[in-house]
Amino acid sequence: MFSHKRLLIDDIAELSSLQKEFVELQWTYDAFISDIVNPNCICLKVSVNNQIAGYLIARIIIDECHVTNLFVKDCFRTRGIGSALMEGLFKEISNKGIKRVFLELRMSNTKAIRLYEKFGFRRIAIRKNLYTNPSEDGVFMLKDLS
């Protein structure tokens, strides 16, 4: 259905415009550059009609992978973009000796929690008041690959 590609430096202007939908976390141009050029980061996108519909950024730390950002534009949600990004991530890490994948998200983000559970993640901790605007607990999730 959808396929992923690597994010490029040329994509940053579009990413900056996309994240306006996501008021809480605004990544800077330099933050995107830092991850895109980092060999220990996996930066993926899914495009629809030549526009970025969603992106994923994850960092590899020794034998762990930490998903730091997964974003799907509102008009493309529930169409399989998030699944395509997660499938792309697991394809990218399949030969890197990764034993665990971690992520965290808002407790109220039930659609994303269901997506991650579909991929075998389980809830491992709740962190009180992790988020602001509004204040909300965070859910930490883990997928064990070992």
PyMOL commands that set and color helices and strands:
alter all, ss='L'
color gray80, all
select helices_A, chain A and resi 9-21+29-37+74-76+81-93+110-118
alter helices_A, ss='H'
color red, helices_A
select strands_A, chain A and resi 5-6+41-48+51-61+64-72+100-106+122-131+136-144
alter strands_A, ss='S'
color yellow, strands_A
deselect
rebuild
show_as cartoon
